[in-house]
Amino acid sequence: MTLTYVTKINKKPTYFIEKIWKSIKDNEITIELAKASKNNFFNWEFYGKAAPKIHTIREDKKDRWKPGQKIHNKIWTARPYHSPTFQFTPILKCISLMVVN
C-alpha cells in the first residue's frame, strides 16, 4: 500500500522526508535519499535537527491496513492528487495499528 505525503501544509514545509529518514537509517545514504536530495525534496540542514517520525495518522475506512503489510512512502512532486509521486524510502513494513473509535 502507498502512503503519500505533501511537502507543505499551510505554505510551511513539513520536512516529512527528513523526519521519516531520521527514523529509518540515521546517517545512511541510499539511492532514494540521493534522488530526493537531487530533486530538492530533501533538506540536509533540517535533517541534522530532525526528530524521528515513526508513525502517521490516517483514516482507514476500508480496513485495509494490517501489521506486516508493505508500505511505499511517496511524496507528491507538485500538487496532491494532480501530480506524479516520488518514492523516497525503501519498501517498509507496517509494524502495528491503533484503532480509534
DSSP file (Angstrom, degrees, kcal/mol; ACC not computed):
  #  RESIDUE AA STRUCTURE BP1 BP2  ACC     N-H-->O    O-->H-N    N-H-->O    O-->H-N    TCO  KAPPA ALPHA  PHI   PSI    X-CA   Y-CA   Z-CA
    1    1 A M              0   0    0      0, 0.0    71,-2.5     0, 0.0     2,-0.5   0.000 360.0 360.0 360.0 155.9    0.0    0.0    0.0
    2    2 A T  E     -a   72   0A   0     69,-0.2     2,-0.5    71,-0.1    71,-0.2  -0.876 360.0-163.7-109.3 132.3    1.1    3.5   -0.6
    3    3 A L  E     -a   73   0A   0     69,-2.5    71,-3.0    -2,-0.5     2,-0.3  -0.961  16.8-161.0-105.9 128.1    1.3    6.3    1.9
    4    4 A T  E     -a   74   0A   0     -2,-0.5     2,-0.3    69,-0.2    71,-0.2  -0.850   7.6-172.2-112.6 150.2    1.5    9.8    0.3
    5    5 A Y  E     -a   75   0A   0     69,-1.9    71,-2.2    -2,-0.3     2,-0.3  -0.882  16.7-131.2-132.6 161.2    2.8   13.0    1.9
    6    6 A V        -     0   0    0     -2,-0.3    10,-0.3    69,-0.2     8,-0.1  -0.806  12.4-137.1-110.6 157.9    2.9   16.6    0.9
    7    7 A T  S    S+     0   0    0     -2,-0.3     7,-2.4    71,-0.3     8,-0.5   0.688  87.1  33.0 -86.9 -19.2    5.9   18.9    1.2
    8    8 A K  E     -C   13   0B   0      5,-0.3     2,-0.4     6,-0.1    -1,-0.2  -0.996  54.9-170.3-139.7 144.5    4.0   21.8    2.6
    9    9 A I  E >  S-C   12   0B   0      3,-2.5     3,-1.7    -2,-0.3     0, 0.0  -0.997  87.7  -5.4-129.2 127.8    1.0   22.4    4.8
   10   10 A N  T 3  S-     0   0    0     -2,-0.4    -1,-0.1     1,-0.3     0, 0.0   0.883 130.7 -60.4  52.3  41.5   -0.4   25.9    5.1
   11   11 A K  T 3  S+     0   0    0      1,-0.2    -1,-0.3    -3,-0.0    -3,-0.0   0.565 115.5 114.1  66.4  11.9    2.6   27.1    2.9
   12   12 A K  E <  S-C    9   0B   0     -3,-1.7    -3,-2.5     1,-0.0    -1,-0.2  -0.907  74.9-104.0-112.2 142.0    5.1   25.8    5.5
   13   13 A P  E     -C    8   0B   0      0, 0.0    -5,-0.3     0, 0.0    -6,-0.1  -0.335  21.4-159.3 -64.5 142.3    7.5   22.9    4.9
   14   14 A T        -     0   0    0     -7,-2.4    -6,-0.1    -8,-0.1    -7,-0.1   0.755  13.1-151.8 -90.1 -28.3    6.5   19.6    6.5
   15   15 A Y     >  +     0   0    0     -8,-0.5     4,-2.4     1,-0.1     5,-0.2   0.792  42.0 148.7  57.1  30.3   10.0   18.0    6.4
   16   16 A F  H  >  +     0   0    0    -10,-0.3     4,-2.8     1,-0.2     5,-0.3   0.906  66.8  52.5 -60.5 -42.1    8.3   14.6    6.3
   17   17 A I  H  > S+     0   0    0     24,-0.2     4,-2.8     1,-0.2     5,-0.2   0.952 111.5  45.7 -59.4 -49.1   11.1   13.1    4.2
   18   18 A E  H  > S+     0   0    0      1,-0.2     4,-2.0     2,-0.2    -1,-0.2   0.907 115.0  47.2 -61.2 -43.0   13.8   14.3    6.7
   19   19 A K  H  X S+     0   0    0     -4,-2.4    34,-2.0     2,-0.2     4,-1.2   0.900 114.0  46.3 -67.6 -41.4   11.8   13.1    9.7
   20   20 A I  H  X S+     0   0    0     -4,-2.8     4,-1.0    -5,-0.2     3,-0.3   0.918 113.0  49.6 -68.7 -42.6   10.9    9.7    8.2
   21   21 A W  H >X S+     0   0    0     -4,-2.8     4,-1.9    -5,-0.3     3,-0.6   0.879 105.6  57.9 -62.9 -36.4   14.5    9.1    7.1
   22   22 A K  H 3< S+     0   0    0     -4,-2.0     4,-0.3     1,-0.2    -1,-0.2   0.845 108.1  47.1 -62.2 -32.4   15.8   10.1   10.6
   23   23 A S  H 3< S+     0   0    0     -4,-1.2    -1,-0.2    -3,-0.3    -2,-0.2   0.677 117.6  42.3 -82.5 -16.9   13.7    7.2   12.0
   24   24 A I  H << S-     0   0    0     -4,-1.0     2,-0.3    -3,-0.6    -2,-0.2   0.930 130.8  -5.4 -93.7 -61.7   14.8    4.7    9.4
   25   25 A K    ><  -     0   0    0     -4,-1.9     3,-1.9     3,-0.1    -1,-0.1  -0.693  66.8-151.2-143.7  82.8   18.5    5.0    8.8
   26   26 A D  T 3  S-     0   0    0     -4,-0.3    -4,-0.1    -2,-0.3     3,-0.1  -0.351  83.0  -2.7 -59.0 128.2   20.3    7.8   10.6
   27   27 A N  T 3  S+     0   0    0      1,-0.2     2,-0.5    -2,-0.1    -1,-0.3   0.642 101.3 121.8  65.3  19.3   23.4    8.9    8.6
   28   28 A E    <   -     0   0    0     -3,-1.9     2,-0.4     2,-0.0    -1,-0.2  -0.958  50.8-149.5-114.2 124.9   23.0    6.3    5.9
   29   29 A I        +     0   0    0     -2,-0.5     2,-0.2    -3,-0.1    -3,-0.0  -0.769  20.0 176.5 -94.1 132.8   22.6    7.4    2.3
   30   30 A T     >  -     0   0    0     -2,-0.4     4,-2.5     1,-0.1     5,-0.2  -0.719  46.7 -95.8-123.1 175.5   20.6    5.3   -0.1
   31   31 A I  H  > S+     0   0    0     -2,-0.2     4,-2.4     1,-0.2     5,-0.2   0.917 124.1  50.9 -58.9 -44.6   19.5    5.6   -3.7
   32   32 A E  H  > S+     0   0    0      1,-0.2     4,-2.4     2,-0.2    -1,-0.2   0.905 110.9  48.2 -62.2 -41.4   16.1    7.0   -2.7
   33   33 A L  H  > S+     0   0    0      2,-0.2     4,-2.4     1,-0.2    -1,-0.2   0.907 110.8  50.8 -66.4 -41.5   17.7    9.6   -0.4
   34   34 A A  H  X S+     0   0    0     -4,-2.5     4,-2.5     1,-0.2    -2,-0.2   0.912 111.8  47.7 -61.7 -42.4   20.2   10.7   -3.1
   35   35 A K  H  X S+     0   0    0     -4,-2.4     4,-2.2     2,-0.2    -2,-0.2   0.906 110.7  51.6 -65.3 -40.7   17.3   11.1   -5.6
   36   36 A A  H  <>S+     0   0    0     -4,-2.4     5,-3.2     1,-0.2     6,-0.8   0.908 111.6  47.2 -62.0 -41.8   15.3   13.1   -3.1
   37   37 A S  H ><5S+     0   0    0     -4,-2.4     3,-1.5     4,-0.2    -2,-0.2   0.922 111.3  50.5 -65.3 -44.7   18.3   15.4   -2.5
   38   38 A K  H 3<5S+     0   0    0     -4,-2.5    -2,-0.2     1,-0.3    -1,-0.2   0.860 111.0  49.2 -61.2 -36.8   18.9   15.8   -6.2
   39   39 A N  T 3<5S-     0   0    0     -4,-2.2    -1,-0.3    -5,-0.2    -2,-0.2   0.239 116.9-112.4 -89.7  13.9   15.2   16.7   -6.8
   40   40 A N  T < 5S+     0   0    0     -3,-1.5    -3,-0.2     1,-0.1    -2,-0.1   0.792  86.0 119.7  60.5  30.6   15.3   19.3   -4.0
   41   41 A F      < +     0   0    0     -5,-3.2     2,-0.4    -6,-0.2    -4,-0.2   0.417  63.3  66.8 -96.0  -0.6   12.9   17.2   -1.9
   42   42 A F        -     0   0    0     -6,-0.8     2,-0.7    -5,-0.2    -2,-0.1  -0.971  63.3-157.2-130.5 134.3   15.4   16.9    0.9
   43   43 A N     >  -     0   0    0     -2,-0.4     4,-2.2     1,-0.2     3,-0.1  -0.907   3.5-169.7-113.7 103.8   16.9   19.5    3.3
   44   44 A W  H  > S+     0   0    0     -2,-0.7     4,-1.3     1,-0.2    -1,-0.2   0.859  86.3  56.1 -61.6 -36.9   20.2   18.4    4.7
   45   45 A E  H  > S+     0   0    0      1,-0.2     4,-0.5     2,-0.2     3,-0.3   0.933 111.3  42.2 -63.5 -45.3   20.3   21.3    7.2
   46   46 A F  H >> S+     0   0    0      1,-0.2     3,-1.4     2,-0.2     4,-1.2   0.862 104.5  66.8 -68.7 -34.5   17.0   20.3    8.7
   47   47 A Y  H 3< S+     0   0    0     -4,-2.2     3,-0.4     1,-0.3    -1,-0.2   0.866  95.4  56.9 -54.7 -38.3   17.9   16.6    8.6
   48   48 A G  H 3< S+     0   0    0     -4,-1.3    -1,-0.3    -3,-0.3    -2,-0.2   0.788 116.8  34.5 -63.2 -27.4   20.6   17.2   11.2
   49   49 A K  H << S+     0   0    0     -3,-1.4    -1,-0.2    -4,-0.5    -2,-0.2   0.472  91.8 124.6-103.9  -5.5   18.0   18.7   13.6
   50   50 A A     <  -     0   0    0     -4,-1.2    -3,-0.0    -3,-0.4   -35,-0.0  -0.246  53.3-140.4 -65.7 139.4   15.1   16.4   12.7
   51   51 A A        -     0   0    0      1,-0.1   -28,-0.2   -28,-0.0   -29,-0.2  -0.789  38.5 -95.9 -90.2 142.6   13.2   14.4   15.3
   52   52 A P        -     0   0    0      0, 0.0     2,-0.7     0, 0.0   -32,-0.2  -0.265  27.0-148.5 -60.6 142.4   12.3   10.9   14.0
   53   53 A K        +     0   0    0    -34,-2.0   -30,-0.2   -37,-0.1     3,-0.0  -0.937  28.3 162.4-110.5 105.7    8.8   10.4   12.6
   54   54 A I        +     0   0    0     -2,-0.7     2,-0.3   -31,-0.0    -1,-0.1   0.341  57.7  37.5-109.2   5.5    7.8    6.8   13.4
   55   55 A H        -     0   0    0      2,-0.0     2,-0.3     0, 0.0     0, 0.0  -0.955  57.0-158.7-147.8 165.6    4.1    7.0   13.0
   56   56 A T        -     0   0    0     -2,-0.3     2,-0.6     2,-0.1    -3,-0.0  -0.987  18.1-132.6-144.6 151.5    1.4    8.5   10.8
   57   57 A I        +     0   0    0     -2,-0.3     2,-0.3     2,-0.0    -2,-0.0  -0.925  36.9 160.3-108.9 120.8   -2.3    9.1   11.5
   58   58 A R        -     0   0    0     -2,-0.6     2,-0.4     2,-0.0    -2,-0.1  -0.989  40.6-119.0-139.7 146.0   -4.6    8.0    8.7
   59   59 A E        -     0   0    0     -2,-0.3     2,-0.3     1,-0.1     3,-0.1  -0.697  23.0-167.4 -80.3 137.7   -8.2    7.2    8.3
   60   60 A D    >   +     0   0    0     -2,-0.4     3,-1.7     1,-0.1    -1,-0.1  -0.625  17.2 165.0-127.6  71.3   -8.7    3.6    7.2
   61   61 A K  T 3  S+     0   0    0     -2,-0.3    -1,-0.1     1,-0.3    -2,-0.0   0.790  78.7  45.3 -59.9 -30.5  -12.4    3.5    6.2
   62   62 A K  T 3  S-     0   0    0     -3,-0.1    -1,-0.3     0, 0.0    -2,-0.0   0.294 106.1-123.0-101.4  10.4  -12.0    0.2    4.3
   63   63 A D    <   +     0   0    0     -3,-1.7    -2,-0.1     1,-0.1    -3,-0.0   0.907  62.4 143.5  53.0  48.6   -9.9   -1.6    7.0
   64   64 A R        +     0   0    0      2,-0.0     2,-0.3     0, 0.0    -1,-0.1   0.735  36.5  90.5 -91.4 -24.9   -7.0   -2.2    4.5
   65   65 A W        +     0   0    0     -5,-0.0    32,-0.0     4,-0.0    -5,-0.0  -0.565  48.4 167.4 -82.9 135.9   -4.0   -1.8    6.8
   66   66 A K    >   -     0   0    0     -2,-0.3     3,-1.9    30,-0.1    28,-0.3  -0.984  43.7 -91.7-140.4 147.5   -2.6   -4.8    8.6
   67   67 A P  T 3  S+     0   0    0      0, 0.0    28,-0.2     0, 0.0     3,-0.1  -0.360 114.1  29.3 -57.4 139.7    0.7   -5.4   10.5
   68   68 A G  T 3  S+     0   0    0     26,-3.8    27,-0.1     1,-0.3     2,-0.1   0.241  87.6 136.9  92.5 -12.4    3.3   -6.8    8.2
   69   69 A Q    <   -     0   0    0     -3,-1.9    25,-3.0    25,-0.1    -1,-0.3  -0.399  60.6-107.7 -69.1 143.2    1.9   -5.0    5.1
   70   70 A K  E     -D   93   0C   0     23,-0.2     2,-0.5    -3,-0.1    23,-0.3  -0.474  31.2-152.6 -73.0 140.8    4.4   -3.4    2.8
   71   71 A I  E     -D   92   0C   0     21,-3.2    21,-2.3    -2,-0.2     2,-0.6  -0.967   9.4-164.4-119.2 127.6    4.5    0.4    2.8
   72   72 A H  E     -a    2   0A   0    -71,-2.5   -69,-2.5    -2,-0.5     2,-0.6  -0.949  15.2-152.6-108.0 110.7    5.6    2.5   -0.1
   73   73 A N  E     +a    3   0A   0     -2,-0.6    15,-1.7    17,-0.3    16,-0.7  -0.750  22.7 173.6 -88.0 121.8    6.3    6.1    1.1
   74   74 A K  E     -aB   4  87A   0    -71,-3.0   -69,-1.9    -2,-0.6     2,-0.4  -0.948  21.7-152.3-131.4 149.5    5.7    8.7   -1.6
   75   75 A I  E     -aB   5  86A   0     11,-2.2    11,-2.2    -2,-0.3     2,-0.2  -0.940  28.9-112.0-117.7 142.0    5.7   12.4   -1.8
   76   76 A W  E     - B   0  85A   0    -71,-2.2     9,-0.2    -2,-0.4   -69,-0.2  -0.541  18.3-147.8 -69.7 135.1    3.7   14.5   -4.3
   77   77 A T  S    S-     0   0    0      7,-2.7    -1,-0.1    -2,-0.2     8,-0.1   0.703  79.9 -19.9 -78.9 -19.1    6.1   16.2   -6.7
   78   78 A A  S    S+     0   0    0      6,-0.4   -71,-0.3     1,-0.2     5,-0.1  -0.055 124.8  11.6-146.8-103.6    3.7   19.2   -7.1
   79   79 A R  S >  S-     0   0    0      3,-0.1     3,-1.9     1,-0.1     4,-0.5  -0.731  81.9-104.1 -92.5 135.0    0.0   19.3   -6.2
   80   80 A P  T 3  S+     0   0    0      0, 0.0    -1,-0.1     0, 0.0   -74,-0.1  -0.283 103.1   2.7 -54.9 136.8   -1.6   16.5   -4.3
   81   81 A Y  T 3  S+     0   0    0      2,-0.2     4,-0.1     1,-0.1    -2,-0.0   0.379 126.2  69.9  67.7  -2.1   -3.7   14.2   -6.5
   82   82 A H  S <  S+     0   0    0     -3,-1.9    -3,-0.1     2,-0.1    -1,-0.1   0.218  94.4  48.0-127.0  13.0   -2.7   16.2   -9.6
   83   83 A S  S    S-     0   0    0     -4,-0.5    -2,-0.2    -5,-0.1    -1,-0.0  -0.959  88.9 -84.7-147.7 164.0    1.0   15.3  -10.0
   84   84 A P        -     0   0    0      0, 0.0    -7,-2.7     0, 0.0    -6,-0.4  -0.227  42.7-128.6 -64.2 161.1    3.3   12.3  -10.0
   85   85 A T  E     -B   76   0A   0     -9,-0.2     2,-0.4    -8,-0.1    -9,-0.2  -0.741   8.8-144.3-108.8 162.7    4.6   10.9   -6.8
   86   86 A F  E     -B   75   0A   0    -11,-2.2   -11,-2.2    -2,-0.3     2,-0.5  -0.991  13.7-135.5-128.6 121.0    8.2   10.1   -5.8
   87   87 A Q  E     +B   74   0A   0     -2,-0.4   -13,-0.2   -13,-0.2   -51,-0.1  -0.669  24.7 178.5 -79.6 121.2    9.0    7.1   -3.6
   88   88 A F        +     0   0    0    -15,-1.7    -1,-0.1    -2,-0.5   -14,-0.1   0.334  56.5  44.8-112.1   7.3   11.6    8.4   -1.0
   89   89 A T  S    S-     0   0    0    -16,-0.7   -16,-0.1   -57,-0.1     3,-0.1  -0.947  86.6 -99.1-136.7 162.6   12.2    5.3    1.1
   90   90 A P        -     0   0    0      0, 0.0   -17,-0.3     0, 0.0     2,-0.3  -0.303  66.4 -73.5 -64.3 169.1   12.8    1.6    0.5
   91   91 A I        -     0   0    0    -19,-0.1   -19,-0.2    -4,-0.1     2,-0.2  -0.540  62.2-168.7 -68.1 128.4    9.7   -0.5    0.9
   92   92 A L  E     -D   71   0C   0    -21,-2.3   -21,-3.2    -2,-0.3     2,-0.4  -0.550  15.8-118.0-110.4 176.0    9.0   -0.7    4.7
   93   93 A K  E     -D   70   0C   0    -23,-0.3     2,-0.3    -2,-0.2   -23,-0.2  -0.958  22.5-116.2-120.7 140.2    6.6   -2.9    6.7
   94   94 A C        -     0   0    0    -25,-3.0   -26,-3.8    -2,-0.4   -25,-0.1  -0.560  28.0-171.0 -66.9 128.3    3.7   -1.8    8.9
   95   95 A I        -     0   0    0      1,-0.3     2,-0.3    -2,-0.3    -1,-0.2   0.885  57.4 -20.5 -92.2 -45.9    4.5   -2.8   12.4
   96   96 A S        -     0   0    0    -29,-0.1    -1,-0.3   -30,-0.1     2,-0.3  -0.970  53.7-135.7-157.5 168.8    1.3   -2.1   14.3
   97   97 A L        -     0   0    0     -2,-0.3     2,-0.5    -3,-0.1   -31,-0.0  -0.934   4.1-152.2-129.5 152.9   -2.0   -0.2   14.2
   98   98 A M        -     0   0    0     -2,-0.3     2,-0.5     2,-0.0    -2,-0.0  -0.992  14.9-152.8-124.2 123.6   -4.0    1.7   16.7
   99   99 A V        -     0   0    0     -2,-0.5     2,-0.5     2,-0.0    -2,-0.0  -0.841  10.5-170.8 -99.7 127.8   -7.8    1.8   16.1
  100  100 A V              0   0    0     -2,-0.5    -2,-0.0     1,-0.1     0, 0.0  -0.974 360.0 360.0-119.1 126.6   -9.6    4.8   17.5
  101  101 A N              0   0    0     -2,-0.5    -1,-0.1     0, 0.0    -2,-0.0   0.401 360.0 360.0-103.2 360.0  -13.4    4.9   17.5
